Amino acid sequence: MPAPIPAPGSAAPASAQGPGALRDRHGRVATDLRVSLTDRCNLRCAYCMPEAGLPWLPKPTLLTDDEVSRLVRIAVRDLGVREVRFTGGEPLLRPGLPGIVAEAAALDPRPEISLTTNAIGLDKLAPTLVAAGLDRVNVSLDTLDRDTFKALAKRDRLDATLAGIEGAAAAGLAPVKINTVLTRGVNDTEAPALLRFALEHGYELRFIEQMPLDAAGVWRRDEMVTAAEILDALRAEFDLVPDPAHRGSAPAETWLVDGGPAKVGVIGSVTRPFCGDCDRTRLTADGQVRNCLFAQGETDLRGLLREGASDAEVAGRWREAMWGKLPGHGIDDPSFLQPSRPMSAIGG
């Protein structure tokens, strides 16, 4: 049974502080851990990071490889986490990534291990990551046009990204999932072409509504390409039928394409929020727990580790952090405030 829902502002009960899962006061249980390994990236996608970059987190504040592995171990062994996804910034820039993946794969019970990446360099690193225990990848790809890629990412790296995607598939990281954000006036006409590309290569494509997580803070809802618009564009060229399989806590609504079995997904984070089924907990590269992508507050685990806290003490603090999770992100609420950290610093 879910833990009872207390009055707002009340402390976490003993059941949330003691042994057990990462529950919140609304009955949700976090079993999916997103771990940012770096805030750095080799692209400058406008919806994430300014062209000049950002002030990077000072190296001493970043979790070490051993600290990352210890927190993942606590999450899996003591807190019921079943899926671990390494993110960034760009996680391929983390030199210790293969070792971190191997440590996670050696856990009992073994979690599902995935990676969100722009795939630059993945063609070279994929075999090593597979050997370490990586199960699958999600690759960000917003366009198939070189000039548009340069306009979006401020870097001429489309060929490197495509090579990385091919390398991931060749190494056995299947199905390769492609994540696409459409930007009005830039790549918003490319939805059908991207789906054809995915179908031809056996990749799984998911469109994601642009969220208010850009470093410049210029996101506007009326400028966002909505899930409804994406589906209308796809239906102009494909027959889409709602996927009869239940989505569970997955963020993407999926549709069978031209009768299936191929599918396409749309993550309507803004216009079709799935907060009620959210099962995620997030760890930033500097060791802060975020109980929601849009949370205004964080809980410091790095400090606990470096002060000599036991695994049980760290787990207890993590449970307390999750207990305070709000029922939804509140983007439609007039009081909504964009998080002070952009997506690159939070982790996808």
Disulfide bonds with the S-S distance in Angstrom:
none
